[in-house]
Each structure stands twice: as structure tokens, then as C-alpha cells.
Amino acid sequence: MNKIKVKAPATVANLSCGYDILGLCLDNPSDEIEISKITENKILIESIKSNFSNIPTDPEKNTGGLPAILIHKKLKLDFGFKIKIKKGIPLFGGMGSSAATAVGVVYGINELLGNPLSDEEIISYALEGERISSKIPHADNIGPCLLGGLILIKSIKPVDLIKIPIGPLYVSVIHPDIKISTKMAREILPKSIKMEDATKQWSNIAGLTYGFTVNDFNIIKRSMEDVIIEPIRSKLIPGFHKIKNSAIKGGAIGCSISGSGPSIFAISQNKNDAEKVLSAMRKTADNFSYLAHSYISPINHSGVTTIS
């Protein structure tokens, strides 16, 4: 095999109370990444198609290019790779755009080489790509993008990820057309928190993971509360609380900020409910001075896949 094209899906990180440790894979939107072997002994990003923002083509500054360089050096290859990226996931949206590029490239190269890398190694290389975007590596987008479904990040050193059972739920997402970088969204967070807030957050995380495991919507709803991160990051998103309230009133099980934002996600029991929830969210978002892209997606249980 000399060429491969892969689909790398968007993800929702944190899931309200699970900062840096919970992530969920969506079926759409997604990126398409094509990787070809070349005789030149280097990594080349030939093209990037995106409607959202300029993305560096310098491999050392690209979230997919840097992991490719590291793999190339580690395995001492005598050939290179040409990479084409077609972005479908909004940049700076909190939907795992940088993770999708990193995972898609590493996964694709691994497939071309006959799968010499384990899932843990794929994640470790992809984490180095994420470092470019956020300065701090985190796997709550990378994990679900690679493995699909709902992922608990127990550790990244060593890599230890747990796939949590989850039912056939649907996700509605509103992406306000405003820019919030992961780096900035991390810098505004507190360096320390009250013990009572930590205890409440731990309780919610335990309840949320249990609720998903047993498919208990009532427990999920009661547990989707973030008392630490959301109160701070929500200030960066005009109309967040009104959009969240409209989602809950519209029938969502829960609603919060997707990753570092500004995207807002809501979880519903089925597609019909998700459509009603999205309609309510959009109606409220229209009252604010920004454009908003929107998506409805089932949960993607397989993660990144080969297209051709």
C-alpha cells in the first residue's frame, strides 16, 4: 500500500465535569486526510483545504506534520510521506480539530507501514501534535477520535485509556463563529480550587460515568454539572447560559461547553429530540451578534477509519 485516505471525526471533550479526562466521538463533522509514500526522505504537507482559518503547512508547526516527523525519525525510514488535509471540523471551536489532524496522520502512516504502532504509541505521537495547539498535551480529544465512543483518560504518562459503555445517544452542537484558542482557555483557569468544589466535581464525574454505563438518563442529567471550569469559560461565550437553558427546556439530557469552547453541545436520547434541541439552541443563538454553525450527530463508536 502506497496511499491511504482516512476520515478523522470531531470529538466533544470534558463532557461538562470531566475536564481533560472525558471525551466523546462524533460521526460528523470530520476531516479527510490523504497520505502517500514518496521517494524523497522527508515529510511534505502538500495541501490544506479549509473554510475556517489558515493552517501552517510547515510540518514542524502542523499538528499532523510534527508527529509524522517524529515517527519518521524513530523508525529510521528511507522514504517520506506526502500529506493532504481537507478540514471539515472548525478550528478553535472546541471540537477536536487539532486532535483529528494529529490522529488522522498518525493512524494513516501506521496503516501504510503495516501497523507497527500500538494504540498507546499512536496516542503518544498524536499528543505531540496536540502540544503545538495547546502547549499542554491532553488526550480527551485524541482518545475518542482514535478509539470511538466514550473514553476516560486515566493517564497519559503512561497512556492508559478506558472505553466506557454508552448507549445510542445523539449530540447537538452549536459552534459560534468566534475564536477561542485552547491555550487561552487554559490560561484563564484557576490554579487552585476549594475542596468542596473538588468534592462536588468528583461526585459528578463518578455519577456521569456510571449513568452512561447503565444508560440511566436521570443520573446523567443530575451529574452533568461543572462547578469549576464552565463558570469561568462560559464568560467567553456570549449568550451561553441562555443557549444552555434553551437546550434543557427543549428536552436535552444535559448541555455544556465542548472542550475549550466556543462550541456548545447537548446530549439527547434520540435523533428526533436532538433536532428539537438544536432548533431551540439555534433560535436562541440567533439573538446574539455572531454566526453559528450547527451539527447533529450520533455517537461514533469506531473512531478514525480508512476511506480508501
C-alpha positions in Angstrom: 0.0 0.0 0.0 1.4 3.3 -1.1 -1.5 5.7 -0.4 -4.3 5.9 2.1 -7.2 8.2 2.8 -8.7 8.4 6.3 -11.7 10.0 8.0 -10.9 11.6 11.4 -14.0 12.6 13.3 -14.8 15.5 15.6 -15.0 15.0 19.3 -16.6 16.6 22.4 -14.1 16.9 25.3 -14.7 17.3 29.1 -18.5 16.4 28.8 -19.2 19.1 31.4 -17.5 17.9 34.7 -14.8 15.7 33.2 -12.1 18.3 32.5 -9.2 16.7 30.5 -10.4 13.1 31.3 -13.6 12.5 29.4 -14.2 12.6 25.6 -16.9 11.6 23.2 -16.6 10.8 19.5 -19.0 12.3 16.9 -19.8 10.9 13.5 -19.8 14.4 11.9 -18.2 16.8 11.2 -14.9 15.2 10.2 -11.6 15.7 8.4 -10.3 13.8 5.4 -6.6 13.1 5.3 -4.7 11.6 2.4 -1.2 10.2 2.9 1.1 8.9 0.2 4.6 7.4 0.3 7.2 9.4 -1.6 10.8 8.6 -2.6 12.1 11.9 -1.0 13.2 11.2 2.5 11.0 13.9 4.2 7.6 14.9 5.4 5.7 17.2 3.0 2.3 18.8 3.6 1.2 19.3 0.0 -2.2 21.0 0.6 -4.7 22.0 3.2 -8.3 22.8 2.3 -10.2 24.7 5.0 -13.0 27.2 5.1 -12.2 28.2 8.7 -8.7 29.5 9.0 -5.2 29.4 7.7 -3.3 26.3 8.9 0.6 26.1 8.7 2.0 23.8 6.0 5.3 23.7 7.7 5.3 20.1 9.1 7.1 21.2 12.3 4.3 23.7 13.0 1.4 21.4 12.0 -0.4 19.1 14.4 -0.2 16.3 11.9 3.2 17.1 10.5 5.1 17.0 13.7 4.0 13.5 14.7 4.8 12.4 11.2 8.4 13.8 11.6 8.8 12.0 14.9 7.6 8.7 13.6 9.9 9.1 10.5 12.9 9.7 12.7 12.1 7.0 15.3 11.6 4.2 12.7 14.6 5.5 10.6 12.6 5.3 7.3 14.4 5.7 4.0 11.3 7.3 2.3 8.9 10.1 3.1 5.2 11.0 3.2 3.1 13.5 1.3 0.1 14.7 3.2 -3.1 16.3 2.0 -5.6 17.6 4.6 -9.2 18.5 4.0 -10.7 20.2 7.1 -14.3 19.7 7.9 -14.0 20.4 11.6 -14.0 24.1 12.7 -10.7 25.4 14.1 -10.6 27.0 17.5 -14.1 25.5 18.2 -13.5 23.0 20.9 -14.5 20.1 18.7 -11.1 18.4 18.5 -9.9 19.9 15.1 -6.2 19.7 16.0 -6.6 16.2 17.5 -8.3 15.0 14.3 -5.4 16.1 12.2 -2.9 14.5 14.6 -4.8 11.2 14.9 -5.6 11.0 11.2 -2.0 11.4 10.2 -0.5 9.0 12.7 -3.2 6.4 12.1 -2.8 6.7 8.3 1.0 6.4 8.5 0.7 3.4 10.8 -1.6 1.7 8.3 0.7 2.4 5.4 3.6 0.8 7.4 1.7 -2.3 8.3 0.6 -1.3 11.8 3.9 -1.3 13.7 2.5 1.0 16.3 0.2 0.1 19.2 -2.8 2.3 20.1 -0.8 3.6 23.0 2.0 4.6 20.7 -0.4 6.2 18.2 -1.8 8.3 21.1 1.6 9.3 22.3 2.7 10.5 18.9 -0.6 12.4 18.4 -0.2 14.0 21.8 3.0 15.7 20.5 0.8 17.2 17.7 -1.7 18.5 20.3 1.2 20.2 22.1 1.5 22.6 19.2 -2.1 23.7 19.6 -2.5 23.9 23.4 1.1 23.8 24.7 -0.1 21.2 27.2 -0.8 17.7 25.8 -4.2 16.3 26.6 -5.9 13.1 25.3 -9.6 13.8 25.8 -10.0 14.6 22.1 -7.3 12.2 20.8 -8.6 9.2 22.7 -12.1 9.2 21.4 -11.0 10.3 17.9 -8.8 7.2 17.7 -11.0 4.6 19.5 -14.5 6.0 19.1 -17.2 6.0 21.8 -16.8 7.5 25.2 -13.3 7.5 26.6 -12.0 8.0 30.1 -8.4 9.3 30.2 -6.9 7.6 33.3 -3.4 8.7 32.4 -1.2 10.0 29.5 2.1 9.0 31.1 1.9 6.1 30.8 -1.0 6.1 28.3 -4.0 4.5 30.0 -7.4 4.9 28.4 -10.7 3.2 29.3 -13.6 2.9 26.9 -16.9 3.4 28.8 -20.1 1.7 27.5 -22.6 4.3 26.1 -26.0 3.9 24.5 -27.2 5.2 21.1 -27.4 8.8 22.1 -27.3 11.9 19.8 -25.4 15.1 20.2 -26.5 18.6 19.0 -23.7 21.2 18.6 -23.8 24.9 18.1 -20.5 26.5 17.0 -20.5 30.3 17.4 -18.3 32.0 14.9 -15.9 33.4 17.5 -12.3 32.3 18.2 -11.2 30.8 21.5 -7.8 29.1 21.4 -7.2 26.1 23.7 -4.1 27.9 25.1 -6.1 31.0 26.1 -9.0 28.9 27.5 -6.5 27.1 29.7 -4.7 30.2 30.9 -7.8 31.7 32.5 -8.5 28.7 34.7 -7.7 28.8 38.4 -4.5 27.4 39.8 -6.3 26.1 42.9 -9.9 25.3 43.9 -11.9 24.8 47.0 -12.1 21.3 48.5 -15.9 21.5 48.5 -15.9 22.3 44.7 -13.4 19.4 44.1 -15.6 17.0 46.0 -18.7 18.1 44.1 -16.9 17.7 40.8 -15.5 14.2 41.7 -19.1 13.2 42.6 -20.4 14.4 39.3 -17.7 12.6 37.3 -18.4 9.3 39.1 -22.2 9.8 38.6 -21.8 10.7 34.9 -19.6 7.7 34.0 -22.0 5.4 35.9 -25.0 6.9 34.3 -23.6 6.4 30.8 -22.6 2.8 31.7 -26.1 1.8 32.8 -27.8 4.1 30.3 -29.7 5.9 33.1 -30.8 9.3 31.7 -31.8 10.7 35.1 -28.4 10.0 36.6 -26.7 11.5 33.5 -28.8 14.6 33.8 -28.1 15.1 37.5 -24.4 14.6 37.0 -23.8 16.9 34.0 -22.8 19.8 36.2 -19.4 21.5 36.1 -18.8 23.7 39.2 -15.1 24.5 38.3 -14.5 25.1 34.5 -17.8 26.1 33.0 -18.4 29.1 35.3 -15.2 30.6 34.0 -15.1 29.7 30.3 -18.8 30.5 29.8 -17.8 34.2 30.2 -16.0 33.9 26.8 -19.2 32.8 25.0 -21.9 35.4 24.5 -25.3 34.0 25.4 -24.0 30.7 26.7 -26.4 30.4 29.7 -29.4 31.3 27.6 -28.5 28.8 24.9 -27.9 26.1 27.6 -31.3 26.8 29.2 -33.0 26.6 25.8 -31.4 23.2 25.2 -32.5 21.8 28.6 -36.0 23.2 28.1 -36.0 21.7 24.6 -35.5 18.3 26.0 -31.8 17.7 26.3 -30.4 15.4 28.9 -27.5 17.8 29.5 -25.7 20.7 27.9 -22.3 22.3 28.4 -19.2 23.7 26.6 -17.5 21.4 24.2 -13.8 21.3 25.1 -12.3 24.8 25.4 -15.3 26.3 23.5 -16.9 28.3 22.0 -18.9 25.3 20.8 -21.8 24.3 23.0 -23.1 20.7 22.9 -26.2 19.0 24.2 -26.9 15.3 24.6 -30.3 13.8 23.7 -31.9 10.3 23.8 -32.6 10.1 20.1 -32.4 12.0 16.8 -35.8 13.5 17.0 -35.1 15.0 20.4 -31.7 16.2 19.1 -33.3 18.0 16.2 -35.7 19.8 18.6 -32.9 20.7 20.9 -30.8 22.1 18.1 -33.7 24.1 16.8 -34.1 25.7 20.3 -30.4 26.4 20.6 -30.2 28.0 17.2 -33.2 30.2 17.9 -31.6 31.5 21.0 -28.2 31.9 19.4 -29.7 34.0 16.6 -30.3 36.7 19.2 -26.5 37.3 19.5 -24.2 39.1 17.2 -22.4 36.1 15.7 -23.0 33.5 13.0 -23.3 29.9 14.3 -22.7 26.6 12.5 -24.6 23.7 13.8 -24.4 19.9 13.7 -26.4 16.8 14.8 -24.5 13.6 15.2 -25.0 10.1 16.6 -22.1 8.8 18.7 -19.3 7.3 16.6 -18.3 4.1 18.2 -15.4 3.3 15.8 -13.3 6.5 15.7 -10.9 7.2 12.8 -11.4 4.9 9.8 -9.9 4.2 6.4 -11.9 5.6 3.5 -9.7 4.2 0.7 
